[in-house]
Amino acid sequence: MKPMTSLRSVRRKAQHGFAVISAIFILVVLAALGAFILSVSTNQQIGSALDVQGVRAYQAARAGVEWGLYQVNATPAYNFGYTSTDPNTRACPAPSTSFVPVAATLTSFTVTVTCAATPGTSGGPNIYQVQSVACNQPSGGSCPNVANPGANYIERQLDVSL
């Protein structure tokens, strides 16, 4: 019969390496947690950048609406140098006009403005529909881009009746 000490030494030898397995497990869990945090952080940064671009697109579309309304109102009916007071002498600008806003923060957007005049009911004044579409990836120099928008395509559209 073998003494008790040899049984203890066998058990001790079997327990060697347990700390290495624990350390590897902890490293794997920490690496996975770090990768997850990096992924969430990256997605938040991208989302924030797209939000800022969305606000810029809205401001570009708003500039287009203001330009279109100015073009409709900048007619002899509302300029005091002319004698005509008939509101139906207003006119839409060209059916569709595209431009890049001059503001430095909006130069990455193209704005397309369309205008349509509808005769008023019962002889009333014409109704003007001004639509402004701003996008960062125009197709053929105008917005919206329905052919092939990219993954970071930003578009905002505003409609105003006058």
C-alpha positions as CSV (number, residue, x, y, z in Angstrom):
1,M,0.0,0.0,0.0
2,K,1.2,3.4,-0.9
3,P,1.4,6.2,1.6
4,M,-1.2,9.0,1.6
5,T,1.3,11.6,0.4
6,S,1.6,10.1,-3.0
7,L,-2.2,10.4,-3.5
8,R,-2.0,14.1,-2.6
9,S,0.8,14.7,-5.1
10,V,-1.3,13.0,-7.8
11,R,-4.2,15.4,-7.1
12,R,-1.9,18.4,-7.1
13,K,-0.6,17.4,-10.5
14,A,-4.1,17.1,-11.9
15,Q,-4.9,20.6,-10.7
16,H,-2.1,22.2,-12.6
17,G,-3.3,24.4,-15.5
18,F,-6.6,25.4,-14.0
19,A,-5.4,29.0,-13.6
20,V,-4.3,29.1,-17.3
21,I,-7.8,28.0,-18.4
22,S,-9.4,30.7,-16.2
23,A,-7.1,33.3,-17.5
24,I,-7.8,32.4,-21.2
25,F,-11.5,32.4,-20.5
26,I,-11.3,35.9,-18.9
27,L,-9.2,37.2,-21.8
28,V,-11.7,35.9,-24.4
29,V,-14.6,37.5,-22.5
30,L,-12.8,40.8,-22.2
31,A,-11.9,40.8,-25.9
32,A,-15.5,40.1,-26.9
33,L,-16.7,42.9,-24.6
34,G,-14.2,45.3,-26.0
35,A,-15.2,44.4,-29.6
36,F,-18.9,45.0,-28.7
37,I,-18.1,48.4,-27.1
38,L,-16.1,49.4,-30.2
39,S,-18.9,48.4,-32.5
40,V,-21.5,50.4,-30.5
41,S,-19.3,53.4,-30.4
42,T,-18.6,53.3,-34.1
43,N,-22.4,53.0,-34.9
44,Q,-23.1,55.9,-32.6
45,Q,-20.5,58.1,-34.4
46,I,-21.9,57.2,-37.8
47,G,-25.5,57.8,-36.6
48,S,-24.5,61.2,-35.2
49,A,-22.8,62.2,-38.5
50,L,-25.9,61.2,-40.5
51,D,-28.1,63.2,-38.2
52,V,-26.0,66.3,-38.8
53,Q,-26.1,65.7,-42.6
54,G,-29.9,65.3,-42.3
55,V,-30.2,68.7,-40.7
56,R,-28.0,70.2,-43.3
57,A,-30.2,68.6,-46.1
58,Y,-33.3,70.1,-44.4
59,Q,-31.7,73.5,-44.4
60,A,-30.7,73.2,-48.0
61,A,-34.3,72.2,-48.9
62,R,-35.6,75.1,-46.9
63,A,-33.2,77.4,-48.9
64,G,-34.7,76.0,-52.1
65,V,-38.3,76.7,-50.9
66,E,-37.4,80.3,-50.0
67,W,-35.7,80.7,-53.4
68,G,-38.8,79.3,-55.2
69,L,-41.2,81.5,-53.2
70,Y,-39.1,84.6,-53.9
71,Q,-39.1,83.7,-57.6
72,V,-43.0,83.4,-57.6
73,N,-43.4,86.7,-55.6
74,A,-40.7,88.7,-57.5
75,T,-43.1,89.6,-60.3
76,P,-44.5,92.9,-61.3
77,A,-47.6,92.4,-59.2
78,Y,-45.6,92.8,-56.0
79,N,-42.9,95.2,-57.2
80,F,-44.0,98.8,-56.6
81,G,-42.3,100.0,-59.7
82,Y,-45.0,98.3,-61.8
83,T,-48.7,99.3,-62.1
84,S,-50.1,95.8,-62.3
85,T,-51.9,94.7,-59.1
86,D,-53.4,91.4,-60.4
87,P,-52.1,88.5,-58.3
88,N,-52.3,86.2,-61.2
89,T,-49.4,88.0,-62.9
90,R,-47.2,85.9,-60.6
91,A,-45.2,83.3,-62.3
92,C,-43.4,80.1,-61.5
93,P,-39.7,80.0,-62.2
94,A,-38.5,77.4,-64.7
95,P,-40.3,74.1,-64.3
96,S,-37.3,72.6,-62.5
97,T,-34.2,74.4,-61.4
98,S,-31.2,72.8,-59.6
99,F,-28.4,74.6,-57.8
100,V,-25.8,74.2,-55.0
101,P,-26.4,76.5,-52.0
102,V,-23.6,79.0,-51.4
103,A,-23.5,78.5,-47.7
104,A,-20.2,76.7,-46.8
105,T,-21.9,74.0,-44.8
106,L,-24.4,73.2,-47.5
107,T,-22.1,72.9,-50.5
108,S,-22.2,69.1,-50.4
109,F,-25.9,69.2,-51.3
110,T,-27.8,69.8,-54.6
111,V,-31.2,71.4,-54.4
112,T,-33.9,70.9,-57.1
113,V,-36.9,73.3,-57.0
114,T,-40.0,72.7,-59.0
115,C,-43.1,74.9,-59.2
116,A,-46.6,74.3,-60.5
117,A,-49.4,76.9,-60.8
118,T,-53.0,75.8,-60.5
119,P,-55.9,78.1,-61.4
120,G,-57.9,79.2,-58.3
121,T,-61.5,78.2,-57.9
122,S,-64.3,80.6,-58.7
123,G,-61.9,83.1,-60.4
124,G,-59.7,83.3,-57.4
125,P,-55.9,83.7,-57.5
126,N,-53.7,81.0,-58.8
127,I,-52.3,78.5,-56.3
128,Y,-48.6,77.8,-56.5
129,Q,-47.0,74.6,-55.4
130,V,-43.3,74.9,-54.7
131,Q,-41.4,71.7,-54.0
132,S,-37.7,71.6,-52.9
133,V,-35.7,68.4,-52.8
134,A,-32.1,68.5,-51.4
135,C,-29.8,65.5,-51.6
136,N,-26.1,64.8,-51.3
137,Q,-25.8,62.4,-54.2
138,P,-27.7,63.9,-57.2
139,S,-28.5,61.9,-60.3
140,G,-27.8,63.8,-63.5
141,G,-27.3,67.0,-61.6
142,S,-30.8,67.0,-59.9
143,C,-32.5,65.4,-56.9
144,P,-34.0,63.0,-55.9
145,N,-31.6,60.2,-56.9
146,V,-33.9,57.2,-57.6
147,A,-31.5,55.5,-59.9
148,N,-28.6,54.5,-57.6
149,P,-28.5,56.1,-54.2
150,G,-25.5,55.1,-52.1
151,A,-25.5,53.8,-48.5
152,N,-24.9,57.4,-47.2
153,Y,-27.6,59.0,-49.3
154,I,-29.4,61.9,-47.5
155,E,-32.5,63.6,-48.9
156,R,-35.0,66.0,-47.5
157,Q,-38.1,67.3,-49.3
158,L,-40.3,70.3,-48.5
159,D,-43.6,71.3,-50.2
160,V,-45.2,74.7,-49.8
161,S,-48.4,76.1,-51.3
162,L,-48.8,79.8,-52.0
